[in-house]
Amino acid sequence: MIRIVKIQFQTAGKLYDFGAGSFELKPGERVIVETERGKSIGMVVVAPTDVPDELAPDGLKNVLRPANQEDLDSLARNTAKEKEAAAFCLTKIKERGMDMKLVRVEYLFDGSKAIFYFTADGRIDFRELVKDLAHQFHTRIEMRQIGVRDESKMVGGLGICGRELCCSSFLREFEPVSVKMAKEQSLALNPTKISGQCGRLLCCLSYEYETYCSLKKCLPKCGKRVKCGNVEGEVIKLNLFDGTVTLKTDEDREVVVEGDRIKPENISDRQPKPQKDPREARPGKDSRDSKEPREAKPGRDSREPKEPREQKPAAEPRQQQEGRREDRPAKRNRDRRRRDRDGKEKGPAKEKEPGTKAPQEKETP
């Protein structure tokens, strides 16, 4: 059998197992233990208990000794150094205009390292800042970026309920929270009402989620059709704490029924609404399939009828067109005889004067 004690290093921090050995330790007592980072001082949370050897965790380390007054004085000196280092680091961050927020500074128990916790939207180049811190404090410097939930856990504060934040008081590990948990508890999906100081969903949404799910299994869902005795209607409201169901009957009456009286075989789905026949005429409009003549609309059908357009004469038959083509040579000969007759009526040609040349007559084709 091995005596194991549970120890925490921060308030509401993670619990670690250590071998108690022969020490008689009580909850709240300070002890010195050996960790991967060296010697550290922690607080006992659970008194030592006997555990079988096969159930003991691997690599279990033992408690060195209970803390004495010298160890407590060293812890106080480290706390003062942390405040001084935080003020100096904030000054350097403002001088360099770095887009980061310092949350906390932690010194190891032996003072061999200082850890600076900060938040930032992206990656930060803090190499010059580390040089300034190492030159000022002459110790090893570690810059560790954390999330918004870890920031709220370290800083602390009051929630919208008026109590101290769960993460900084008793919640040791963060559990996943979803909007579904708020819906199952019938909460208003208002971001300001269901979000915490860190801007994420409230951790307390997961506390009663399983209870609500187990209570809802015994009651019909909203929208179901339920018959209980002489009452039949649709479920419109559930009261999980009283175990009652509110029904809305066909006569628009609301009746409260106990959930234990409702049998599973009397629960059915909501009846679908009757669909209208698309062939039926809609009010105010004529049906497309209606064969009755539509009434003339004023302003469009009340105009005077237009006069019919004149029809073009029909084309001549092909035989008449060929006859006209045959009359063209006869017309040409008639025009030639008319020109010859007009030339003879002008008279004989004039005598030529001596010494003048007669104009050459051009032969006409």
Helices and strands as residue ranges (DSSP letters): E 2-8, E 16-19, E 30-35, E 38-51, G 53-55, E 63-66, H 69-96, E 101-107, E 113-119, H 127-137, E 140-145, H 148-155, H 166-169, H 179-184, H 191-194, G 203-206, H 209-216, E 225-228, E 231-239, E 244-249, E 254-258, G 259-261, G 264-266, E 267-268, H 318-344
